[in-house]
Amino acid sequence: MPVFDPALVDAAQRSAAWPFEEARKLVARIEKSGKKEVVFETGYGPSGLPHIGTFGEVARTSMVRHAFQVLTDGTVPTRLIAFSDDLDGLRKVPDNVPNKELLAAALGKPLTEVPDPFGTHDSFGRHNNARLRAFLDQFGFDYEFKSSTDSYRAGEFDATLLKMLARYDAIMKIMLPTLREERAATYSPFLPIHPKTRVVMQVPIEARDVEAGTIAWADPATGERFVTPVTGGNVKLQWKPDWAMRWVALGIDYEMAGKDLIDSVKVSSQIARALDAAPPEGFNYELFLDEQGQKISKSKGNGLTIEEWLEYGPQESLALYMFQRPREAKKLHFDVIPRAVDEYLQFLGGYERQDWKNRLGNPVWHLHHGEPPAPEIIATGEGENAARAQITFGLLMNLVAVANSEDKAVLWGFLQRYAPGISPQTHPRLDALVGYAIAYFRDFVKPAKNYRLADETEAQAFTALDAALAALPADASAETVQDTALDVARAIPRYQNLTAKNATPERPGVSGEWWKAIYQVMFGEDQGPRFGSFAAIYGIANTRALIAKALAGGLVEEHAAFLDTRNKAG
């Protein structure tokens, strides 16, 4: 029986979504190779902790994996290997660890032989591997973990290592043109692990014995000569040959990498071909930029951490950010979070109404591996006045602002007055969103607000808006409030737009300057939520009080006092 809906599989064959474009390359690959399974890989250097880039690579790879499963109707088994390069030598002591002296005394040793400064595992490498696995498990990724140390020592790579020894000259011919002259003079793809000091040695190879499977080298500090097997975990490969060796030994079919590794992918691919293997499929994704447009660097700390994102937005918003335009450089800073959250809600809200073609182009299908949850809808009103909608992140932040409270219970009071049947229990994702909105507003929105006083025309317009709202019932719908605000603006020449669609001299359209005035005077921002939705939730009486406060200059005075207190505290 088919694993997936035949209509879904049929639509997948033609989908232009990038995970399907990538997956189709894999379908062609197995048709050519005859392989009975497809192996995906993501790599990790455990000298540091997993970060937002780790999430992005695993999330994107998982999306391609799922797209492939749909294209093949689940008939081809797949695996995702999360590979830790933990046999690599420790090059420097990280800044963010305790007991630095333990690491300083172990520089050059494999990470799995460096003491754990946290005291929780038998080595620094094992500690960070555990952090990686907990990190991946936190997000529910389906993967198979592999340790470089364990794979080398168990002999999993032995056959490929011996083949690399036999093809040594071909590998050197690939590597030497990529190196500076000074490094090329002593370069070897094989790095023996010193049998006495346990340091991963960067030394030239004096001799090699293909039949015996050994290399000969000398310790530059003592002159002592050693003969070391290339098997059994006695050597570690330089990283580009190591990458190619893993592809070949593990049968990797797909691995993506950052744009900064394009040249490395090319070199490792050449080495894989020199070993009679096809390099994996994949693509190079663009790197993240900070708020100034500079490349994010872990050492500089000029980016956004995954913990910081998840303090202000749900995991799904981060996954959406990773899904969208992976081949374009994107700013990764706090100000992208609200838009990502509301875009996720928008995509989720539209999913159920779409056919398969459009569903497969909808990011939420990929983020949730084909099973996006139903949106948490707020239903209000009855009959012709009935309305169904999701509460946006932007609206919640403005609700936080005017409620002047960081208490979730206060905000739920407004939400429940608007829609009595809802609660944190019936709408848990909305409850989480309320918490994110409070945190984001407190740390980023409130300090950046810029309230201003209304000019004479605006003051007259807001007075007219107040009077119009006073004539509405207390439970007026969002649409009724929105239409009322539009009708107020139509009578004011400054806000009339005769070029708007369906506009007439008798019933002109309304320009964006009307909403901009409301946002600047009442919310201290240039943009804001749909006014009707906001007023319906905040309440007609509360909205009128907000207008009165704005006209009296209270909002400007309050914010000036807040900034003064904040500056003195800072």
C-alpha positions in Angstrom: 0.0 0.0 0.0 1.2 3.6 -0.6 2.8 5.2 2.4 1.6 8.7 1.3 -1.5 10.1 -0.4 -1.0 9.5 -4.1 -2.1 13.1 -4.8 0.6 14.2 -2.5 3.3 12.1 -4.2 2.1 13.4 -7.6 2.3 17.0 -6.5 5.7 16.4 -5.0 7.1 15.3 -8.4 6.5 18.8 -9.7 6.9 20.9 -6.6 9.3 23.9 -6.9 10.1 24.0 -3.2 13.8 23.8 -2.7 13.7 20.6 -0.5 12.0 18.8 -3.4 14.5 20.1 -5.9 17.3 18.7 -3.7 15.5 15.4 -3.2 15.1 14.9 -6.9 18.9 14.9 -7.2 18.9 12.0 -4.8 16.2 10.1 -6.7 18.4 10.4 -9.8 21.5 9.4 -7.8 20.0 6.1 -6.6 18.5 5.3 -10.0 22.0 5.5 -11.3 23.8 3.8 -8.4 21.2 1.1 -7.5 21.7 1.8 -3.8 19.0 0.5 -1.5 19.2 3.3 1.0 20.1 6.9 1.2 22.5 8.3 3.9 22.5 11.9 4.9 25.2 13.5 7.0 25.7 16.7 9.1 29.1 17.3 10.6 30.0 18.9 14.0 33.3 20.1 15.5 33.0 19.4 19.2 35.6 21.9 20.4 32.6 24.2 21.0 29.0 23.9 21.8 26.2 23.4 19.3 24.8 26.7 18.0 22.1 28.2 15.7 24.0 27.1 12.6 24.0 23.5 13.9 20.2 23.7 14.1 19.9 25.2 10.7 22.0 22.6 9.0 20.2 19.6 10.7 16.8 21.2 10.1 17.4 21.8 6.4 18.9 18.4 5.9 15.9 16.8 7.6 13.5 18.7 5.3 15.3 17.3 2.2 15.2 13.8 3.8 11.5 14.0 4.3 10.9 15.4 0.7 12.9 12.4 -0.6 10.8 10.0 1.4 7.6 11.5 -0.2 9.1 11.4 -3.7 9.9 7.7 -3.3 6.7 7.0 -1.4 8.7 5.7 1.6 10.1 2.7 -0.4 13.8 3.7 0.1 15.1 3.7 3.7 17.0 6.8 4.8 19.4 7.6 7.7 20.7 10.9 9.0 24.2 10.7 10.6 25.2 13.5 13.0 29.0 13.1 12.9 31.2 14.5 15.6 34.9 15.1 14.5 36.0 14.4 18.1 39.4 12.8 17.2 40.6 16.2 16.1 43.3 17.8 18.2 42.4 20.6 20.6 43.9 23.7 18.9 43.1 26.4 21.5 41.4 26.8 24.9 37.8 28.1 24.5 36.9 31.3 26.4 33.6 29.9 27.8 34.8 27.0 29.9 35.9 26.6 33.5 39.2 25.0 34.6 41.0 26.3 31.6 44.3 25.0 32.9 43.1 21.4 32.3 42.7 22.2 28.6 45.9 24.2 28.3 47.8 21.2 29.5 46.2 19.0 26.8 46.6 21.2 23.7 47.1 19.1 20.6 45.5 15.9 22.0 42.3 14.4 20.5 39.3 16.0 22.0 38.2 12.7 23.5 41.5 12.6 25.4 41.3 16.1 26.7 40.0 16.3 30.3 36.5 17.6 30.7 36.6 21.0 32.4 33.0 20.6 33.5 33.7 17.4 35.3 30.7 15.5 33.9 32.3 13.2 31.3 35.6 11.4 30.8 36.7 14.0 28.2 35.9 17.4 26.8 34.9 15.8 23.5 32.5 13.4 25.2 31.0 16.3 27.2 30.4 18.3 24.0 29.0 15.3 22.2 26.5 14.9 25.0 25.5 18.5 24.6 25.1 18.0 20.9 22.9 15.0 21.4 20.8 16.8 24.0 20.5 19.8 21.7 19.3 17.6 18.7 17.0 15.7 21.0 15.5 18.9 22.3 14.2 19.7 18.8 13.0 16.1 18.0 15.5 15.4 15.2 15.7 11.8 13.9 19.4 11.0 13.6 22.1 8.5 14.3 25.1 9.8 16.2 28.6 8.8 15.2 31.8 9.7 17.0 35.0 10.0 14.9 37.0 8.5 17.7 34.8 5.5 18.0 34.6 5.0 14.2 38.4 5.2 13.8 39.1 2.9 16.7 36.5 0.3 15.8 38.0 -0.1 12.4 35.0 1.3 10.6 37.3 3.5 8.4 40.2 1.0 8.0 39.4 -0.2 4.5 39.1 3.4 3.2 42.2 4.5 5.1 44.2 1.7 3.5 42.9 2.7 0.1 43.9 6.3 0.8 47.4 5.1 1.7 47.5 3.2 -1.6 46.3 6.4 -3.5 48.6 8.7 -1.5 50.2 10.3 -4.5 46.8 11.0 -6.1 45.6 12.6 -2.9 48.7 14.7 -2.6 48.3 15.8 -6.2 44.9 17.2 -5.3 45.9 18.8 -2.0 49.3 20.4 -2.7 48.0 23.1 -5.2 45.6 24.3 -2.4 48.3 24.9 0.1 50.8 27.7 0.7 54.4 26.8 -0.3 55.6 26.6 3.3 52.8 24.2 4.4 53.0 22.1 1.2 56.6 21.3 2.0 55.7 19.3 5.1 52.0 18.4 4.4 50.7 14.9 4.8 47.0 13.9 4.7 47.8 11.4 7.6 48.3 12.8 11.1 49.8 10.2 13.4 48.7 10.3 17.0 51.9 10.3 19.1 52.1 6.9 21.0 53.7 8.6 24.0 52.3 12.2 24.2 49.0 11.4 22.5 49.3 14.6 20.5 47.9 14.7 16.9 51.1 15.3 15.1 51.4 17.7 12.1 54.6 16.1 10.7 55.9 15.1 7.2 55.7 11.4 6.4 59.2 9.9 5.8 58.1 6.6 4.4 54.9 4.6 3.8 54.4 0.9 3.4 51.2 0.2 1.5 51.4 -3.6 2.1 51.9 -3.2 5.8 49.5 -0.3 6.1 51.9 1.9 7.9 53.6 5.3 7.8 57.0 6.3 9.2 57.6 9.7 10.8 59.8 11.4 13.4 59.1 13.5 16.4 60.5 16.9 15.6 61.1 17.6 19.3 63.1 14.5 20.1 64.1 13.1 16.7 62.6 9.7 17.8 61.3 7.7 14.8 58.0 5.9 14.8 56.2 3.5 12.4 52.4 3.9 12.8 49.5 1.8 11.3 47.0 4.0 9.5 44.2 1.8 10.9 42.7 1.2 14.3 42.6 4.9 15.4 46.3 5.4 15.3 46.1 8.3 12.8 43.7 11.1 12.2 43.3 12.6 8.7 43.6 16.2 7.8 40.1 17.6 7.7 39.5 17.8 3.9 40.8 14.2 3.3 38.9 13.2 6.4 35.7 14.6 5.0 36.1 12.7 1.8 37.1 9.5 3.7 33.9 9.7 5.7 31.8 10.2 2.6 33.3 7.1 1.1 33.5 4.9 4.2 29.9 5.7 5.4 28.4 5.8 1.9 27.1 9.4 2.4 24.7 10.5 -0.3 23.8 14.0 0.8 25.6 16.7 2.9 25.1 20.4 2.7 27.6 23.0 3.8 28.0 26.8 4.2 29.1 29.0 1.4 32.5 29.5 3.1 33.2 25.8 2.4 32.6 25.8 -1.3 36.3 25.2 -2.1 36.6 22.6 0.6 33.6 20.7 -0.9 35.3 20.8 -4.3 38.6 19.4 -2.9 37.0 16.7 -0.8 34.9 15.7 -3.8 38.0 15.3 -5.9 39.5 13.1 -3.2 36.4 11.0 -3.1 36.6 10.4 -6.8 40.2 9.5 -6.5 38.9 6.7 -4.2 36.5 5.6 -6.9 33.5 7.0 -5.1 30.9 9.6 -6.1 30.8 12.6 -3.7 27.5 13.3 -2.1 24.8 15.6 -3.4 24.2 18.8 -1.6 24.2 22.5 -1.8 26.0 25.4 -0.3 23.8 27.7 1.9 24.6 31.3 2.5 25.9 32.6 5.8 24.2 34.7 8.4 24.9 38.5 8.8 24.7 40.6 11.9 22.6 43.8 12.2 25.5 45.7 10.4 25.6 43.3 7.6 28.9 41.7 8.7 29.4 37.9 8.7 28.5 36.3 12.0 31.5 34.8 13.8 31.4 32.5 16.8 34.7 34.0 18.0 33.4 37.6 17.7 30.0 36.7 19.3 28.3 39.2 16.9 25.3 37.1 16.2 22.1 35.7 17.7 22.3 32.5 19.8 19.7 29.8 19.5 18.9 30.3 23.2 18.3 34.0 22.6 16.0 33.3 19.7 14.0 30.8 21.7 13.6 33.3 24.5 11.6 35.6 22.2 10.0 33.2 19.7 9.0 29.6 19.2 11.1 26.9 17.6 8.8 26.9 14.5 9.7 30.6 13.8 13.4 29.7 13.8 12.8 26.7 11.5 10.8 29.0 9.2 13.8 31.4 9.1 16.1 28.5 8.2 13.7 27.3 5.5 13.3 30.6 3.6 15.8 31.5 0.9 18.7 29.3 2.2 20.9 30.4 -0.7 20.6 34.1 0.3 22.6 35.8 3.0 20.2 36.9 5.7 20.4 39.1 8.7 20.3 37.1 11.9 19.5 39.6 14.7 16.7 40.2 17.2 14.6 42.3 14.9 13.9 39.4 12.5 12.1 37.4 15.2 8.7 39.1 15.3 8.3 38.9 11.5 9.3 35.3 11.5 6.7 34.5 14.2 3.9 36.2 12.3 4.9 34.8 9.0 4.8 31.3 10.6 1.2 32.0 11.9 0.2 33.3 8.5 1.5 30.2 6.7 -0.1 27.9 9.2 -3.4 29.7 8.9 -3.5 29.3 5.2 -2.4 25.7 5.0 -5.8 24.0 5.4 -7.4 25.9 2.6 -4.6 25.0 0.1 -4.5 22.1 -2.5 -1.5 19.8 -2.5 0.5 21.9 -5.0 0.3 25.0 -2.7 0.7 23.0 0.5 4.0 21.6 -0.7 5.2 25.2 -1.3 4.0 26.2 2.1 6.9 26.2 4.6 4.8 24.7 7.4 4.5 21.4 5.5 8.3 21.1 5.5 8.8 22.4 9.1 6.4 19.8 10.5 7.3 17.0 8.1 4.0 16.9 6.4 1.8 17.2 9.5 1.4 20.8 10.5 -0.9 21.4 13.5 -4.2 23.1 13.2 -3.9 26.8 13.9 -5.2 28.1 17.2 -8.2 30.1 16.0 -10.0 32.8 18.1 -13.7 32.8 17.2 -15.8 35.8 18.1 -19.3 37.0 17.4 -22.3 35.2 15.9 -24.0 35.1 12.5 -22.9 37.8 10.1 -20.6 39.3 12.8 -18.8 36.0 13.4 -15.0 36.3 12.9 -12.2 33.7 13.1 -8.6 34.7 13.2 -5.2 34.0 14.8 -3.8 36.5 17.3 -0.6 37.9 15.8 2.7 38.5 17.6 2.6 42.2 16.6 -0.9 42.6 18.1 0.2 41.0 21.3 3.2 43.3 21.7 1.0 46.3 21.3 -1.4 44.9 23.8 1.5 44.5 26.3 2.4 48.1 25.6 -1.0 49.7 26.3 -1.8 47.3 29.1 1.4 48.4 30.8 1.8 45.0 32.3 4.2 42.1 32.0 1.8 39.8 33.8 0.4 37.1 31.5 -2.8 36.9 33.5 -3.5 40.6 32.8 -3.1 40.0 29.0 -5.2 36.9 29.2 -7.9 39.0 30.8 -8.1 41.1 27.7 -8.1 38.0 25.4 -10.8 36.2 27.4 -13.0 39.3 27.4 -12.7 39.3 23.6 -13.2 35.6 23.2 -14.7 34.1 26.5 -14.2 30.5 25.6 -10.4 30.6 25.3 -7.7 29.9 28.0 -4.1 28.9 28.3 -5.3 25.3 28.4 -7.4 25.5 25.2 -4.7 27.7 23.4 -1.3 26.6 24.7 0.6 28.0 21.7 -1.1 31.4 22.2 -0.2 31.3 25.8 3.5 30.7 24.9 3.2 33.5 22.4 2.0 35.9 25.1 5.1 35.1 27.1 7.4 35.7 24.1 5.6 39.0 23.3 6.1 40.2 26.9 9.9 39.3 26.8 10.4 40.9 23.4 8.5 44.0 24.2 10.4 44.5 27.5 13.8 44.1 26.0 13.5 45.6 22.5 10.3 47.3 21.7 9.7 49.5 24.7 13.2 51.2 24.8 12.9 52.0 21.0 9.4 53.5 21.1 9.1 57.1 19.9 5.8 58.7 20.9 4.9 62.1 19.5 2.1 64.6 20.1 -0.8 64.9 17.6 -0.8 68.0 15.4 -4.0 70.0 15.0 -5.5 68.0 12.2 -4.6 64.7 13.9 -6.1 65.9 17.2 -9.4 66.7 15.4 -9.3 63.3 13.7 -8.7 61.4 16.9 -11.4 63.3 18.6 -13.8 62.3 15.8 -12.6 58.7 16.1 -13.3 58.8 19.9 -16.8 60.0 19.3 -17.4 57.3 16.6 -16.1 54.6 18.9 -18.4 55.9 21.7 -21.4 55.2 19.4 -20.4 51.5 19.0 -21.6 48.7 21.3 -19.0 47.5 23.8 -18.7 44.1 22.0 -18.3 45.6 18.5 -16.4 43.2 16.1 -12.9 43.9 14.8 -14.4 44.5 11.3 -16.9 47.0 12.7 -14.2 48.9 14.5 -12.0 48.9 11.4 -14.8 50.2 9.2 -15.6 52.9 11.7 -12.0 54.1 11.8 -12.0 54.2 8.0 -15.2 56.2 7.8 -13.7 58.8 10.2 -10.7 59.2 7.9 -12.8 59.5 4.7 -14.2 62.8 5.9 -10.7 64.4 6.5 -9.0 65.7 3.3 -5.5 64.8 4.6 -6.3 61.1 4.7 -8.4 60.9 1.5 -7.1 58.7 -1.3 -9.0 59.2 -4.6 -6.7 56.8 -6.5 -7.6 53.8 -4.3 -9.5 50.9 -5.8 -13.2 51.6 -6.0 -12.7 55.1 -4.6 -15.2 57.9 -5.6 -15.4 61.6 -4.7 -18.4 60.7 -2.5 -16.6 57.8 -0.9 -12.8 58.2 -1.1 -10.3 55.7 -0.1 -8.1 56.1 2.9 -4.4 56.6 2.7 -1.7 54.9 4.9 -1.0 58.2 6.5 -4.1 57.7 8.7 -2.8 54.5 10.2 0.7 55.9 10.5 -0.6 58.8 12.5 -2.5 56.3 14.8 0.6 54.1 15.3 3.0 57.1 15.9 0.8 58.9 18.4 -0.8 56.0 20.2 1.8 53.3 19.9 5.1 55.2 19.4 5.9 53.3 16.3 5.6 53.7 12.5 3.7 50.4 12.0 1.4 48.4 14.1 -1.4 45.8 14.2 -4.7 46.1 12.4 -6.4 48.8 14.4 -9.8 47.1 14.4 -8.4 43.8 15.8 -6.4 45.6 18.4 -9.4 47.8 19.6 -11.7 44.8 19.7 -9.4 42.9 22.0 -8.3 45.8 24.1 -11.9 47.0 24.4 -13.7 50.0 23.1 -13.6 51.8 26.4 -9.9 51.2 26.9 -9.1 52.3 23.4 -11.0 55.6 24.0 -9.0 56.1 27.2 -5.8 55.5 25.2 -6.9 58.1 22.7 -7.6 60.6 25.5 -4.2 59.9 27.1 -2.4 60.4 23.8 -4.2 63.7 23.1 -3.3 64.9 26.6 0.4 64.1 26.1 0.4 61.4 28.8 2.0 58.8 26.5 4.8 61.1 25.6 5.4 62.0 29.2 5.3 58.4 30.5 7.8 57.2 27.9 10.2 60.1 28.6 10.1 59.2 32.3 10.8 55.6 31.5 13.8 56.5 29.3 15.1 58.8 31.9 14.9 56.1 34.6 16.5 53.6 32.3 19.4 55.9 31.4 20.1 56.6 35.0 20.1 52.9 35.9 22.4 52.1 32.9 
